[in-house]
Amino acid sequence: MSRPLPPIVLGSSSRYRRELMSRLRLDFICDAPDIDEQALAGESPRAQAIRLARTKAAAVAARHAGACVIGSDQVAWSGGDRYGKPGTREAAIAQLTALSGRVIVFDTALCVIDGRDGSLHEALVPTEVAFRRLQAQEIERYIDLDTPLDCAGAAKSESLGISLLERMSGDDPTALVGLPLIRLAAILRDLGFSLP
């Protein structure tokens, strides 16, 4: 006899993750985890992404007993530098100027907590993005048209930001936007959800 399916909670306030999650056509609610997202001393970008995805899921699971809670986090880095959400036009210009002609890695981590038994299901999906050499006027025009102030790396690959790139490589294009749906769908199927 199969267990009843738990309600799904997406532990996020991101509109991008909410839009991605809605593609799976499962009923879910969102609950913002509200955690400190700063890197720990000596922590690698990959370890930071995994820790934050797990911490987000755990924080939300504590408020939704028995639910299937999804946490996700992404850390963008190139060389020794990490790139968060720029927040301002000036910071976005600075990010894209620094990334012109360079490769940046987006490590997207996923943690799903099954509230029925407390089990954790985790994945990390990296995406490598190569920016072409960008002219100053291209950067400013792009930022004014696409306003990527809430996107790490200051570019929306699902929008006009694709025109700034030379190539992308990774296992799941949705990971770059913030929620790796291929891996998430596999985890949810393992937990008993019907997809499609």
Helices and strands as residue ranges (DSSP letters): E 8-10, H 15-22, E 28-30, H 45-61, E 68-78, E 81-83, H 89-99, E 103-114, E 119-131, H 136-146, G 152-154, G 160-164, E 165-170, H 173-177, H 181-190
